Amino acid sequence: MHQVVEGLQTLLESEPELFNQANEMFEQETSGKNVDVAPPPPPGRPQVNNYRDFLEALDDLMVRAPEYHDENLGLIGLPFSTIINWPLGTKSGVKLLANSSVNDQFRQILNQWTMFLSSKASSYVLNDSPTGWFCRPAMEFMMGLGENSRGEFEKVFVCDPGQEHWGYRSFDDFFTRKLRAGARPVASPMDWSIITHPCDACPYQLDTSVRARDSCWIKGRCYSLRQLLAGHSFTDAFIGGTIYQGFLKSGGYHRWHCPVDGYIRDMHHVPGTIFSRPQNDDFKPSEPTRSQKFVAQTSTRVLIFIQADNPEIGLMCVMLVGWAEVSTCEVTVRTGQRVVKGEQLGVFHYGGSTHCLLFRPGVELEFDLHGQGLGRQAGVVPVNSKIARVVTREVGIVVTILNPIAE
């Protein structure tokens, strides 16, 4: 057994309460009105029915890269979530995984897994086998263009299909792949009124008049600014303002780009809870996108405060959230640096991801959702494309939401 997994075992078995929770989370029934049956493990992987199976499955993952499996579309490429989300649905699972010592031990496990994902050994999944990321179903999952998906991948991303593993040195190298020049042009680069999308992401939520504190955040129903921004000194500037949230797909592009021209006023890294769930009955283990509002306020995240050149925008915040799996947010800019629309701000290393744009009250915006509504069924709005326009102050707050999709 790997040392970090042994460390988790030692922690759990040295404290009776934790040990009881670790066993009970496999005995209790997963709660929630939408609970579904856990998918069977991939061939050759251990079935998880109890605490001992759980440790064995964690240890097995330490030298495995995420493979493409389409049995459960909500969890493609999320191997840790696949074995944790069902026990997380129990009362004991929630308590166990919220424990700070357990959370720290999982962080060590995932940090070591990160090292494996950055090694050449992890590139064994970069092929066109049925579980490889270059097979036709995986390409369609990543690009969403049917039989044209492979050609679009080659056109959009830096790669070389003629080389082994298409030129990617590791799974992490593939996951953090770069765009080819011109693949995601910046919308209206000289127009300060146009705000661009910071990620390849699906529009999920748009809230105005956001409160400083709101207890419904624990159920994943609303945003609570003091929780979201972890008490940062700039929090008061956004009370009553607007929050836009979008989520990234596990097979998508995971670098973040600047939505406005300006300079970086401050940055703050918030270590969060790796595996958590909202306290509501809408939990569905196979559909983590149901919990986007909640994970934005509990997971590992980076706050990048930008002073926009456009005085109509002024101070804004780009918040990048890494949740579950690795949860690593790497920033590639520094405080005080001037930035322009489309410039890279950072990158998510492996894990689920979401992001938010925060605007102060009085910033009047017209959002462009590209002909669709908000919610879990929304399609990807490309990075660097227009997501909003600043409206002159005389007009009043304008928010465009076309054909909203119910959560």
Salt bridges, closest charged atoms under 4 A:
GLU13 OE2 - ARG52 NH1 2.89
ASP59 OD1 - HIS2 ND1 2.71
ASP60 OD2 - ARG45 NE 3.05
ASP60 OD2 - ARG64 NE 2.84
GLU67 OE1 - ARG45 NH1 3.59
GLU67 OE1 - HIS69 NE2 2.90
GLU71 OE1 - HIS69 ND1 3.84
GLU140 OE2 - ARG136 NE 2.90
GLU152 OE1 - LYS155 NZ 3.34
GLU154 OE2 - ARG150 NE 2.89
GLU164 OE1 - LYS120 NZ 3.92
GLU164 OE2 - HIS165 NE2 3.43
ASP172 OD1 - HIS349 ND1 2.79
ASP173 OD1 - ARG169 NH2 3.63
ASP200 OD2 - ARG184 NH2 3.08
ASP207 OD2 - LYS293 NZ 3.12
ASP214 OD2 - ARG211 NH1 3.41
ASP236 OD1 - ARG226 NH2 2.61
ASP266 OD2 - HIS232 NE2 2.68
ASP282 OD1 - ARG290 NH1 2.94
GLU287 OE2 - LYS284 NZ 3.26
GLU287 OE1 - ARG290 NE 3.02
GLU287 OE1 - ARG376 NH1 3.03
ASP309 OD2 - ARG338 NH2 2.60
GLU312 OE1 - ARG393 NE 3.27
GLU330 OE1 - HIS349 NE2 2.64
GLU366 OE1 - ARG389 NH2 3.32
